[in-house]
């Protein structure tokens, strides 16, 4: 399956469903990343997860035997904070989210506040309360700009699916009456941030992931080549359905990570 062939100068790699499931490493993930380091092909781990800091994400990967450094991680929290800082440096931000999001806000020179914010920034929040919902909705009605880290409605966990940031976002949008600025995949905001971090152009960069609606649509919208891996959400049985739903196709499909490694070996100098 081929739509276009572009130079492979770097990779933006999804995490959950691509390199691991929950806390379990997918077969070949460790050797894939080791191979990329061996051939010196630049890459970034790109995640819609806003709850963890880049250091925490890298630590999780290391515990699974996947070599990673914080500077190789691009999160929706980082991209969201940078985007707000570009819109209004030093803005006051009311955060509905976890430590990774709060830390990203502070590192971008923004001000965490509980009163009269310029922005309501929302990600996943596993301690979310009705009181927090009420505050966020009132601030949105009062004129605060609503920013959503990522649209994921459901997330995999070791015990099964759990509601994602998009589920909370749906409540805020319904009650607040405003659509949010969307940061994470498939938005171009996270893509632009990731490309700046890796130092490449879209037509030099390939996106790797298991989700047609986020990872592959993310890459296709930006003009990147894309590799769908059948290691997570998408498999051989549901692939056609998800492609139809996403309205796009990957540049190529790899059934497992060893096949991906071979594909990279054959195509990295196109």
VENGIUR-V598721 format. One record per residue. N is the residue number from 0. PHI is phi in degrees with one decimal (* if undefined). NEAR is the number of other ideal C-beta (glycine too) atoms within 10 Angstrom. D_CENTER is the distance of its C-alpha to the mean C-alpha in Angstrom with 1 decimal. Layout:
n:N phi:PHI near:NEAR d_center:D_CENTER
n:N phi:PHI near:NEAR d_center:D_CENTER
//
This chain:
n:0 phi:* near:10 d_center:24.7
n:1 phi:-139.5 near:9 d_center:24.4
n:2 phi:-104.1 near:12 d_center:23.6
n:3 phi:-160.8 near:10 d_center:23.7
n:4 phi:-123.9 near:11 d_center:24.0
n:5 phi:-122.4 near:17 d_center:22.6
n:6 phi:-59.0 near:16 d_center:22.9
n:7 phi:-104.9 near:19 d_center:20.5
n:8 phi:-99.3 near:18 d_center:20.3
n:9 phi:-173.4 near:22 d_center:16.8
n:10 phi:-127.9 near:24 d_center:13.7
n:11 phi:-109.5 near:30 d_center:10.0
n:12 phi:-113.2 near:26 d_center:9.3
n:13 phi:-69.1 near:25 d_center:7.0
n:14 phi:-108.7 near:23 d_center:8.4
n:15 phi:-68.2 near:21 d_center:9.7
n:16 phi:94.9 near:20 d_center:12.0
n:17 phi:-109.5 near:27 d_center:12.0
n:18 phi:-107.9 near:27 d_center:13.4
n:19 phi:-154.7 near:19 d_center:14.4
n:20 phi:-118.6 near:16 d_center:15.2
n:21 phi:62.3 near:11 d_center:15.3
n:22 phi:-110.0 near:10 d_center:17.5
n:23 phi:-109.9 near:10 d_center:18.9
n:24 phi:-68.7 near:15 d_center:18.2
n:25 phi:-76.9 near:21 d_center:18.3
n:26 phi:-52.8 near:12 d_center:21.4
n:27 phi:91.9 near:18 d_center:21.2
n:28 phi:-65.4 near:22 d_center:17.9
n:29 phi:-66.4 near:17 d_center:20.0
n:30 phi:-71.3 near:15 d_center:22.3
n:31 phi:-62.2 near:23 d_center:19.7
n:32 phi:-67.3 near:22 d_center:18.2
n:33 phi:-61.9 near:13 d_center:21.8
n:34 phi:-64.7 near:17 d_center:22.8
n:35 phi:-61.1 near:19 d_center:20.3
n:36 phi:-68.4 near:10 d_center:21.8
n:37 phi:-61.5 near:9 d_center:25.2
n:38 phi:-90.9 near:10 d_center:25.0
n:39 phi:58.6 near:6 d_center:23.2
n:40 phi:-91.2 near:17 d_center:20.4
n:41 phi:-60.3 near:16 d_center:17.8
n:42 phi:-154.8 near:19 d_center:14.2
n:43 phi:-136.5 near:21 d_center:11.0
n:44 phi:-84.0 near:25 d_center:8.6
n:45 phi:-117.6 near:31 d_center:5.0
n:46 phi:-132.3 near:26 d_center:2.9
n:47 phi:-76.6 near:31 d_center:2.6
n:48 phi:-65.8 near:26 d_center:6.0
n:49 phi:-104.1 near:32 d_center:8.3
n:50 phi:-81.9 near:22 d_center:11.4
n:51 phi:-108.2 near:21 d_center:11.8
n:52 phi:-74.7 near:21 d_center:12.8
n:53 phi:-56.3 near:22 d_center:12.1
n:54 phi:-63.9 near:14 d_center:15.6
n:55 phi:-68.4 near:17 d_center:14.9
n:56 phi:-61.7 near:22 d_center:12.0
n:57 phi:-61.7 near:20 d_center:14.4
n:58 phi:-62.5 near:14 d_center:17.2
n:59 phi:-62.5 near:16 d_center:15.8
n:60 phi:-63.5 near:23 d_center:15.4
n:61 phi:-60.6 near:12 d_center:18.9
n:62 phi:-63.1 near:11 d_center:20.4
n:63 phi:-90.6 near:16 d_center:19.5
n:64 phi:86.0 near:12 d_center:21.2
n:65 phi:-103.9 near:21 d_center:18.3
n:66 phi:-65.7 near:13 d_center:19.0
n:67 phi:-154.3 near:20 d_center:16.4
n:68 phi:-129.1 near:12 d_center:16.7
n:69 phi:-56.7 near:13 d_center:14.9
n:70 phi:-70.5 near:11 d_center:15.1
n:71 phi:-93.0 near:20 d_center:13.2
n:72 phi:-105.6 near:23 d_center:9.9
n:73 phi:-120.6 near:24 d_center:7.5
n:74 phi:-111.9 near:32 d_center:5.8
n:75 phi:-65.0 near:32 d_center:5.5
n:76 phi:-65.6 near:35 d_center:9.1
n:77 phi:-60.9 near:27 d_center:10.3
n:78 phi:-64.5 near:27 d_center:9.5
n:79 phi:-65.8 near:34 d_center:11.1
n:80 phi:-63.7 near:31 d_center:14.0
n:81 phi:-63.1 near:20 d_center:14.7
n:82 phi:-63.6 near:20 d_center:14.8
n:83 phi:-63.0 near:25 d_center:17.2
n:84 phi:-63.0 near:17 d_center:19.2
n:85 phi:-70.7 near:10 d_center:19.7
n:86 phi:-70.9 near:13 d_center:20.9
n:87 phi:-152.5 near:13 d_center:23.1
n:88 phi:-55.4 near:10 d_center:23.5
n:89 phi:73.5 near:11 d_center:24.5
n:90 phi:-60.1 near:21 d_center:23.5
n:91 phi:-88.3 near:16 d_center:24.1
n:92 phi:-126.5 near:26 d_center:21.1
n:93 phi:-95.0 near:23 d_center:21.3
n:94 phi:-101.8 near:29 d_center:18.4
n:95 phi:-106.9 near:24 d_center:17.7
n:96 phi:173.7 near:25 d_center:15.4
n:97 phi:-115.1 near:20 d_center:15.7
n:98 phi:-58.9 near:14 d_center:16.6
n:99 phi:-59.3 near:25 d_center:13.3
n:100 phi:-74.9 near:30 d_center:13.2
n:101 phi:-62.6 near:19 d_center:16.9
n:102 phi:-66.2 near:19 d_center:17.0
n:103 phi:-62.9 near:27 d_center:14.6
n:104 phi:-61.0 near:26 d_center:16.9
n:105 phi:-66.0 near:13 d_center:19.9
n:106 phi:-69.0 near:14 d_center:18.9
n:107 phi:-87.8 near:20 d_center:18.4
n:108 phi:79.8 near:13 d_center:22.0
n:109 phi:-91.5 near:24 d_center:21.4
n:110 phi:-112.1 near:12 d_center:23.6
n:111 phi:-72.7 near:15 d_center:22.8
n:112 phi:-143.3 near:16 d_center:25.3
n:113 phi:-110.4 near:10 d_center:26.6
n:114 phi:-134.9 near:8 d_center:28.9
n:115 phi:47.6 near:11 d_center:28.8
n:116 phi:-78.3 near:24 d_center:25.3
n:117 phi:-80.9 near:19 d_center:24.3
n:118 phi:-135.4 near:26 d_center:20.8
n:119 phi:-105.0 near:25 d_center:19.4
n:120 phi:-109.3 near:33 d_center:15.9
n:121 phi:-125.5 near:31 d_center:14.4
n:122 phi:-129.9 near:31 d_center:11.7
n:123 phi:-69.3 near:29 d_center:12.5
n:124 phi:-145.0 near:18 d_center:16.1
n:125 phi:-80.8 near:9 d_center:18.0
n:126 phi:-115.5 near:8 d_center:21.2
n:127 phi:-60.1 near:18 d_center:21.0
n:128 phi:-127.8 near:10 d_center:24.5
n:129 phi:-63.2 near:7 d_center:26.6
n:130 phi:-61.9 near:8 d_center:27.8
n:131 phi:-65.7 near:17 d_center:24.3
n:132 phi:-58.3 near:18 d_center:23.7
n:133 phi:-61.0 near:11 d_center:27.1
n:134 phi:-60.4 near:17 d_center:26.5
n:135 phi:-61.0 near:25 d_center:23.2
n:136 phi:-62.9 near:20 d_center:25.0
n:137 phi:-64.4 near:14 d_center:28.0
n:138 phi:-67.3 near:23 d_center:26.2
n:139 phi:-64.0 near:23 d_center:24.5
n:140 phi:-64.7 near:12 d_center:28.0
n:141 phi:-81.6 near:10 d_center:29.5
n:142 phi:117.6 near:10 d_center:27.4
n:143 phi:-66.8 near:22 d_center:24.2
n:144 phi:-77.4 near:19 d_center:21.2
n:145 phi:-92.8 near:21 d_center:18.5
n:146 phi:-122.0 near:23 d_center:14.9
n:147 phi:-113.1 near:27 d_center:12.1
n:148 phi:-64.0 near:35 d_center:8.8
n:149 phi:-162.7 near:30 d_center:7.3
n:150 phi:-93.3 near:22 d_center:9.8
n:151 phi:-60.2 near:24 d_center:9.5
n:152 phi:-78.1 near:14 d_center:13.3
n:153 phi:-133.4 near:13 d_center:13.6
n:154 phi:-129.9 near:19 d_center:12.3
n:155 phi:-77.4 near:16 d_center:14.3
n:156 phi:-140.5 near:12 d_center:16.5
n:157 phi:-65.1 near:8 d_center:19.6
n:158 phi:-101.3 near:7 d_center:21.7
n:159 phi:124.3 near:7 d_center:20.0
n:160 phi:-72.4 near:10 d_center:17.6
n:161 phi:-130.9 near:12 d_center:16.9
n:162 phi:-63.3 near:16 d_center:16.0
n:163 phi:-100.9 near:20 d_center:12.5
n:164 phi:-59.7 near:28 d_center:11.7
n:165 phi:-64.4 near:22 d_center:12.6
n:166 phi:-69.2 near:16 d_center:16.0
n:167 phi:-65.7 near:22 d_center:16.9
n:168 phi:-60.3 near:26 d_center:15.9
n:169 phi:-63.2 near:15 d_center:18.2
n:170 phi:-65.3 near:15 d_center:21.0
n:171 phi:-64.4 near:21 d_center:20.6
n:172 phi:-67.2 near:18 d_center:20.6
n:173 phi:-64.9 near:9 d_center:23.6
n:174 phi:-82.6 near:15 d_center:25.5
n:175 phi:-82.8 near:20 d_center:24.6
n:176 phi:77.3 near:11 d_center:25.3
n:177 phi:-132.5 near:16 d_center:22.7
n:178 phi:-77.0 near:10 d_center:19.5
n:179 phi:-81.6 near:21 d_center:16.6
n:180 phi:-74.7 near:17 d_center:14.9
n:181 phi:-93.6 near:20 d_center:11.4
n:182 phi:-99.9 near:30 d_center:8.8
n:183 phi:-76.7 near:28 d_center:5.2
n:184 phi:-51.1 near:30 d_center:5.3
n:185 phi:-92.5 near:24 d_center:8.2
n:186 phi:-65.4 near:26 d_center:9.4
n:187 phi:-74.7 near:16 d_center:11.0
n:188 phi:-66.7 near:19 d_center:10.5
n:189 phi:-65.8 near:29 d_center:7.2
n:190 phi:-62.0 near:25 d_center:8.9
n:191 phi:-60.3 near:15 d_center:12.0
n:192 phi:-61.6 near:23 d_center:10.9
n:193 phi:-65.1 near:25 d_center:9.7
n:194 phi:-66.2 near:21 d_center:13.0
n:195 phi:-64.1 near:12 d_center:15.0
n:196 phi:-67.1 near:18 d_center:13.9
n:197 phi:-85.1 near:20 d_center:14.8
n:198 phi:76.3 near:12 d_center:17.8
n:199 phi:-130.2 near:20 d_center:17.8
n:200 phi:-90.7 near:15 d_center:18.2
n:201 phi:-58.9 near:19 d_center:16.3
n:202 phi:-78.3 near:13 d_center:19.3
n:203 phi:-107.9 near:17 d_center:19.3
n:204 phi:-117.9 near:27 d_center:15.8
n:205 phi:-111.1 near:27 d_center:14.7
n:206 phi:-104.2 near:27 d_center:11.4
n:207 phi:-116.8 near:26 d_center:11.6
n:208 phi:-170.7 near:30 d_center:10.3
n:209 phi:-106.0 near:24 d_center:12.1
n:210 phi:-116.6 near:24 d_center:11.0
n:211 phi:-64.2 near:27 d_center:13.0
n:212 phi:-71.8 near:19 d_center:11.9
n:213 phi:-109.1 near:23 d_center:8.1
n:214 phi:-59.8 near:31 d_center:8.0
n:215 phi:-74.1 near:30 d_center:11.6
n:216 phi:-62.6 near:22 d_center:12.0
n:217 phi:-56.5 near:28 d_center:9.3
n:218 phi:-70.9 near:29 d_center:11.5
n:219 phi:-62.0 near:21 d_center:14.7
n:220 phi:-64.4 near:15 d_center:14.5
n:221 phi:-88.7 near:22 d_center:14.3
n:222 phi:92.1 near:14 d_center:17.1
n:223 phi:-85.5 near:27 d_center:15.5
n:224 phi:-75.8 near:24 d_center:16.9
n:225 phi:-135.9 near:25 d_center:14.9
n:226 phi:-125.0 near:26 d_center:15.6
n:227 phi:-88.5 near:29 d_center:15.2
n:228 phi:-106.6 near:29 d_center:16.0
n:229 phi:-91.2 near:17 d_center:17.9
n:230 phi:-113.0 near:24 d_center:16.9
n:231 phi:-142.0 near:20 d_center:15.0
n:232 phi:-59.8 near:19 d_center:14.8
n:233 phi:-93.4 near:26 d_center:16.7
n:234 phi:-134.8 near:12 d_center:20.1
n:235 phi:-62.6 near:9 d_center:23.3
n:236 phi:-78.3 near:8 d_center:24.7
n:237 phi:-104.2 near:13 d_center:22.0
n:238 phi:-57.1 near:17 d_center:20.6
n:239 phi:-62.8 near:11 d_center:22.9
n:240 phi:-62.0 near:11 d_center:22.1
n:241 phi:-68.1 near:17 d_center:18.4
n:242 phi:-64.8 near:19 d_center:19.1
n:243 phi:-63.6 near:11 d_center:21.5
n:244 phi:-64.6 near:12 d_center:19.3
n:245 phi:-77.6 near:20 d_center:16.6
n:246 phi:73.9 near:10 d_center:19.4
n:247 phi:-152.8 near:18 d_center:18.5
n:248 phi:-128.8 near:19 d_center:19.0
n:249 phi:-74.8 near:27 d_center:17.5
n:250 phi:-64.1 near:22 d_center:19.6
n:251 phi:-152.7 near:19 d_center:20.4
n:252 phi:-123.1 near:20 d_center:19.9
n:253 phi:-119.5 near:19 d_center:20.3
n:254 phi:-74.5 near:13 d_center:21.5
n:255 phi:-152.8 near:13 d_center:20.7
n:256 phi:-75.2 near:22 d_center:19.5
n:257 phi:-68.6 near:13 d_center:23.0
n:258 phi:-64.8 near:16 d_center:23.2
n:259 phi:-63.1 near:25 d_center:20.1
n:260 phi:-58.9 near:18 d_center:21.7
n:261 phi:-64.8 near:12 d_center:24.9
n:262 phi:-63.4 near:19 d_center:23.2
n:263 phi:-61.6 near:21 d_center:21.7
n:264 phi:-58.5 near:12 d_center:25.2
n:265 phi:-80.7 near:10 d_center:26.8
n:266 phi:-118.7 near:17 d_center:24.6
n:267 phi:-69.9 near:16 d_center:23.4
n:268 phi:-113.6 near:10 d_center:26.5
n:269 phi:-61.7 near:10 d_center:26.7
//
